[in-house]
Amino acid sequence: MTSPSIHILGLGNLGKLFAHALRRNHPEIPITLLFHRPSLVDDWNNAGRGIEIVRNNVSDNQHGFNYQIVKDDEGDDIENLLVATKTHATVEAIQPLRNRLRPTSTMLFLQNGIGSVDEVDTPFSHNHQLRPTYLSGIVNHGVYATSTFSSVHAGLADVFIGPVVSDKHAKSSTESSAPPFLVQKILECPELSASWVTAQELLFIQLQKLAVNAVFNPLTSIFDCRNGELFASSAISDLIYRLIAETAYIIRAHIGSLGHAVTPSIQARFSPESLRKLVNDIGVKTAKNISSMRQDVLAGRKTEIGHINGYLVTRAGSLGVPCPINTTLVSLINEKRKLSEKDIDNVFGASQIASGD
């Protein structure tokens, strides 16, 4: 019996990491890499038609992938689609594949920030029966690219996958407690250290990851450093705490707006102290990593700031919550500005952060 196939859209760091792990652990599964431009075929051939992941200075190349150049409405139905594009490019990237997706298809989004699933879902908003199953993954691993088909797995951490509950539809797109085929195969990849969680738990993990990304992505970009180097400066460490306090308040207000009771346990989970510990722990695990946003800034690419700090700014605005630090960070990234430690007080001032308590 032929195994269900997996298609992978987006071959940045996460796309490569998951493609490599799936091929390494499941040689029997047909895996197709979706190329969004024909020039990638030359890069693919030059890379020996394989994906390289380097861990602890040890290189591992995996081969045996299929590939397709994405064209409108061309190709067979897609059973399982792993989406690892940049958030701001997701809708455009998926558009040529829409007619290949079915209600029986599974889509797993592996992206920074929040909001892209709602954007993708818009064409299905009037007929939910046609909607594929949406899943989302929160990836805490630290990965940075060395070439188009090679990345360094610099920080080994974990992955959480669950059904999506979005701002637009409170119920998840799947009520099943058992993980779908695509997730089961990811769970069987030990190097990914993945777990299957409920929709509500995924939401909370997603918001925790949003808080982490809202620190590392913009700050490593404007101070031009690796993750761990942020903590070597007392001035930057103080800014981090102020940013976390502001973000914690926004997130708790956001959770309440979704109809969840902000219980003492949720208050504690999203307190500035808890989020600061989480950021510190991730900082240790990914100290040598170059954040995805800094990689984009260094390469002159568009960043995902709009779906990270920008998402917090948007939610804060709708909830009437002040967010001066997140707002400033969005402006700095969009203006491509760099700062030194001595610029912090001048740029961010002595912002008053609501405690929310």
C-alpha positions in Angstrom: 0.0 0.0 0.0 1.4 3.4 -1.0 2.1 5.8 1.8 0.3 9.2 1.8 2.5 11.9 0.4 3.8 15.1 2.0 4.4 18.4 0.2 6.6 21.1 1.7 6.1 24.7 0.8 8.8 27.1 1.9 12.4 25.9 2.1 13.8 28.3 4.7 15.3 27.0 7.9 12.1 25.3 9.2 11.2 23.8 5.9 14.6 22.3 5.6 14.7 21.1 9.2 11.4 19.2 8.9 12.0 17.9 5.4 15.4 16.5 6.5 13.9 14.9 9.6 11.0 13.4 7.7 13.2 11.9 5.0 15.7 10.6 7.5 13.1 8.8 9.6 10.6 7.9 7.0 12.4 6.8 3.7 9.1 5.2 2.5 7.1 8.4 2.4 7.0 10.4 -0.9 8.1 13.9 0.0 7.8 16.7 -2.6 9.6 20.0 -2.3 7.6 22.8 -3.9 9.8 25.4 -5.6 8.3 28.8 -6.1 10.8 29.9 -8.7 12.5 27.9 -11.5 16.0 29.1 -10.5 15.7 26.9 -7.4 16.2 23.9 -9.7 19.8 25.0 -10.4 20.5 25.5 -6.7 19.0 22.1 -6.0 21.2 20.4 -8.6 24.3 22.3 -7.3 23.4 21.0 -3.8 23.5 17.4 -5.0 19.7 17.2 -4.8 19.9 16.9 -1.1 19.3 18.8 2.1 22.1 19.3 4.6 21.5 19.8 8.4 24.6 20.4 10.6 24.4 19.5 14.3 27.3 19.8 16.7 29.6 20.3 13.7 28.5 17.0 12.1 26.9 17.2 8.6 24.1 15.0 7.6 22.8 15.0 4.0 19.4 13.5 3.1 18.3 12.7 -0.5 15.4 11.0 -2.2 13.1 14.0 -2.4 10.8 14.8 -5.4 10.4 18.4 -6.4 7.8 20.5 -8.4 7.9 24.0 -9.7 4.7 25.6 -8.4 2.4 26.7 -11.2 -1.3 27.7 -11.1 -3.6 24.7 -10.9 -1.0 22.2 -12.0 -0.4 19.0 -10.2 -2.2 16.2 -8.3 -4.2 16.7 -5.2 -2.2 17.5 -2.1 -2.9 15.3 0.9 -0.5 16.8 3.4 1.0 20.3 3.1 3.6 21.6 5.4 3.7 25.4 5.1 7.0 27.0 6.2 6.9 30.2 4.2 7.4 33.6 5.7 4.1 34.8 7.2 3.8 37.8 5.0 4.3 35.6 1.9 1.9 32.8 2.8 -1.3 33.9 1.0 0.5 34.5 -2.3 2.5 31.3 -2.0 -0.5 29.1 -1.4 -2.7 30.7 -4.1 -1.4 28.5 -7.0 -2.1 25.4 -4.8 -5.7 26.2 -3.8 -7.3 23.9 -6.4 -5.1 21.0 -5.3 -6.3 21.2 -1.7 -9.4 19.3 -0.6 -11.5 19.2 2.6 -9.6 16.0 3.3 -6.2 17.8 3.1 -4.1 18.6 6.1 -2.2 21.9 6.3 0.4 22.4 9.0 1.7 26.0 9.4 5.2 26.3 10.8 5.7 30.0 11.1 6.7 32.9 13.3 4.0 35.3 14.5 0.2 35.0 14.3 -2.4 35.8 11.7 -1.4 34.0 8.5 -4.0 31.1 9.0 -6.8 33.6 9.1 -5.5 35.2 5.9 -5.3 31.9 4.1 -8.8 30.9 5.3 -10.6 33.9 3.9 -11.7 32.2 0.6 -13.2 29.4 2.7 -15.0 31.7 5.2 -18.4 31.3 3.6 -18.2 27.6 3.1 -16.4 25.8 5.9 -17.2 22.4 4.4 -14.5 23.1 1.8 -11.9 24.1 4.3 -8.8 21.8 4.8 -7.8 20.8 8.3 -5.6 23.5 9.7 -2.8 22.7 12.2 -0.1 24.9 13.6 3.3 24.2 15.0 5.3 26.1 17.5 9.0 25.5 16.9 11.5 26.4 19.6 14.6 25.0 17.8 17.3 27.4 16.8 18.2 27.1 13.1 20.2 29.3 10.7 21.0 28.9 7.0 24.4 28.6 5.4 23.1 28.1 1.9 19.8 27.5 0.0 19.7 23.8 1.0 21.9 23.8 4.1 21.2 24.9 7.6 22.8 24.6 11.0 20.6 23.2 13.8 22.3 25.5 16.5 19.8 25.2 19.3 18.1 21.8 20.0 14.7 22.4 21.7 11.2 21.1 21.0 8.0 21.4 18.8 4.3 21.6 19.8 1.6 20.9 17.2 -2.1 21.2 17.6 -5.4 22.2 15.9 -5.8 25.8 15.1 -8.2 28.1 17.0 -8.0 31.5 15.3 -9.4 35.0 16.0 -12.1 34.4 13.3 -13.4 31.1 14.3 -13.4 30.0 17.9 -13.8 26.3 17.2 -10.8 24.5 15.8 -10.9 22.9 12.3 -10.5 19.5 13.8 -12.1 18.0 16.9 -10.1 14.8 16.7 -8.0 13.9 19.7 -5.7 11.7 17.6 -2.9 13.3 15.6 -3.4 13.2 11.8 -0.9 11.2 9.6 1.4 14.2 9.0 1.7 14.9 12.7 2.2 11.3 13.6 5.2 11.1 11.2 6.6 14.2 12.7 6.2 12.8 16.2 8.3 9.8 15.1 11.3 12.1 14.3 13.3 12.1 17.6 15.5 15.1 16.5 12.4 17.3 16.4 11.2 16.4 19.9 7.5 17.1 18.9 4.4 16.9 21.0 0.6 16.8 20.0 -1.4 19.2 22.2 -5.0 20.5 22.4 -6.3 23.6 20.6 -6.4 25.6 23.8 -2.9 24.5 24.9 -1.6 25.3 21.4 -3.0 28.8 21.7 -1.3 29.4 25.0 2.0 28.0 23.7 1.7 30.1 20.6 1.2 33.2 22.7 4.3 32.3 24.8 6.3 31.9 21.6 5.0 35.2 20.3 6.3 36.8 23.5 9.7 35.1 22.9 9.8 36.1 19.3 8.8 39.7 20.2 12.1 39.9 22.2 14.7 38.0 20.2 13.7 38.9 16.6 13.6 42.7 16.7 16.3 43.2 19.4 18.9 41.0 17.8 18.2 42.9 14.6 18.5 46.4 15.9 21.5 45.6 18.1 23.0 43.3 15.4 23.9 40.4 17.6 23.2 36.7 18.3 20.5 35.7 20.7 22.8 35.1 23.7 24.6 38.4 23.3 21.5 40.3 24.3 22.0 39.3 27.9 25.6 40.5 28.1 24.4 44.1 28.4 22.6 45.4 31.5 21.0 48.2 29.5 19.5 45.7 26.9 18.5 43.3 29.7 16.5 46.2 31.3 14.8 46.9 28.0 14.0 43.3 27.6 12.2 43.3 30.9 10.2 46.4 30.0 9.3 44.9 26.7 8.2 41.6 28.4 6.1 43.5 31.0 4.3 45.4 28.2 3.8 42.2 26.1 2.5 40.2 29.1 -0.2 42.8 29.7 -1.3 42.7 26.1 -1.5 38.9 25.9 -3.6 38.6 29.1 -6.0 41.2 27.7 -6.1 39.3 24.4 -6.8 36.0 26.1 -9.7 37.6 27.9 -11.1 39.0 24.7 -11.2 35.5 23.2 -13.6 34.5 25.9 -11.2 32.6 28.1 -11.3 33.2 31.8 -8.1 34.7 32.9 -7.7 32.4 35.8 -4.9 32.7 38.4 -3.0 30.0 36.6 -3.2 31.9 33.3 -2.2 35.1 35.1 0.8 33.3 36.4 1.7 31.7 33.1 1.7 35.1 31.3 3.1 37.2 34.1 6.2 39.2 33.4 8.2 37.0 35.7 7.2 33.8 33.9 7.7 35.2 30.5 11.1 36.6 31.5 12.2 33.1 32.7 11.0 31.6 29.4 12.9 34.2 27.4 16.1 33.6 29.5 15.8 29.8 29.1 15.3 30.1 25.3 18.2 32.5 25.3 20.5 29.9 26.8 19.3 27.1 24.5 19.7 29.3 21.4 22.6 31.5 22.5 24.6 30.9 19.3 21.6 31.3 17.0 21.0 34.1 14.5 17.3 35.0 14.8 15.2 34.6 11.6 14.5 38.4 11.6 18.2 39.3 11.8 18.9 36.8 9.0 16.2 38.6 6.9 17.6 42.1 7.8 21.2 41.0 6.9 19.9 39.6 3.6 17.9 42.7 2.8 14.6 40.7 2.8 11.2 41.8 4.1 10.8 40.8 7.8 7.9 39.2 9.7 7.7 42.2 12.2 4.0 42.8 11.2 3.0 39.3 12.4 5.0 39.5 15.6 5.4 42.8 17.4 3.0 44.3 14.8 0.3 41.8 15.8 0.8 42.8 19.4 0.4 46.5 18.5 -2.8 45.8 16.5 -4.3 43.8 19.4 -3.3 46.4 21.9 -5.0 49.1 19.8 -8.2 47.2 19.6 -8.1 46.5 23.3 -7.2 50.0 24.4 -3.9 48.8 25.9 -0.7 51.0 25.7 2.2 49.5 23.9 4.9 52.1 23.3 7.9 49.7 23.2 6.4 47.3 20.7 5.3 50.2 18.6 8.8 51.7 18.6 10.3 48.3 17.7 8.0 48.0 14.7 9.1 51.4 13.5 12.8 50.7 14.0 12.7 47.4 12.0 10.6 49.0 9.2 13.1 51.9 9.1 16.0 49.4 9.1 17.6 51.3 12.0 20.5 50.0 14.1 21.1 51.0 17.7 23.8 50.9 20.3 23.3 50.5 24.0 23.7 54.3 24.5 20.8 54.9 22.2 18.3 53.0 24.4 17.2 55.8 26.8 16.9 58.3 24.0 14.9 56.0 21.7 12.7 54.2 24.2 12.7 56.7 27.0 11.3 55.8 30.4 8.2 54.1 29.1 5.6 53.4 31.8 4.5 49.8 31.6 1.1 48.8 33.0 1.4 45.9 35.4 -2.0 44.5 34.7 -2.2 43.4 38.3 
